[in-house]
């Protein structure tokens, strides 16, 4: 048996396309694509082997990718300038046993070698070029298992460098090349002032995996916002040291400092990030506002949920927060994805700050708050309880202990 599959060939440059475009992706000529039909045996399609994965030999990173990197996958890594993207990729290339090559259009070979010597990395193959043709020729001939391109914005093609058309064209050709050669590609992308990936949003739709490298001070967090081969809920916590990025194996110790005495406006939250529970510290500050519109500032959590909690506290707990400035912060730079479970600790931290009621040092909380002022239970209670008790936090406040938000103040008074 066989199936018919269409492809489109440019009459100007003979470049093949898997779908119809209004212009050629290679020579940019318009209205030159002609349809051609390919006869594909179905037996061949059905028996083709699945893509293999190769390991980074960095256990936490391998687990993050879903048991290694898929051969032929295209990954996009973004992050603020100086956050450590090049350091991370240099260490990744050095640790893996796969055949790798590092293409750099931003740094010279000497600069990369100096960093490798400082971090005591094993030698990796480095090519300083920003020419797309040189990169595609090398990958086609040498067939490396992993290729890093730093960065996609510096590549030069027929349309020039840095333009939206250039980014789209270079990415399209590299994706086609990755699938043909079965080479995994990691593209480094710049970010805008708002923190989003520079270039068209189409870039994120084209690749298989989108990675974000974020953090503050010496803490770095690797997250995935898109992953066709694994979960987008996992993360890896690093600490930047003189020897490079070191994985923090117990994030709870780094993100949550257990106080020896009660603290005002600070509470511990057992969050489920990815597949594992971790302890994080939530801090709130409520103060009198001298602005016409009081400030509401949130770092690491959903701003809309804070607004909802403030409204519920005013309505059902009779706590006046309208004329107050409210600041809420997740310590360590972590962005909480377990949003609804953080309702209860956020409310307790706000009440603690506005009423000057200390939170016991052995207290943690988790639970969802509804618009009616009800506190509801959330998933994985046993896992949250286990991680809390492991770190000496035994006073657990949840929907099992309190069912309405109006009773929260009494918990802190006790």
PyMOL commands that set and color helices and strands:
alter all, ss='L'
color gray80, all
select helices_A, chain A and resi 42-47+59-65+85-95+109-118+132-142+152-154+164-181+202-206+251-255+303-316+340-355+381-390+405-413
alter helices_A, ss='H'
color red, helices_A
select strands_A, chain A and resi 2-10+16-17+33-41+53-54+69-70+74-79+100-104+126-128+146-150+156-157+160-161+184-189+209-216+219-227+235-241+244-247+263-264+266-273+276-288+296-299+324-330+358-359+363-365+368-369+375-376+395-397
alter strands_A, ss='S'
color yellow, strands_A
deselect
rebuild
show_as cartoon
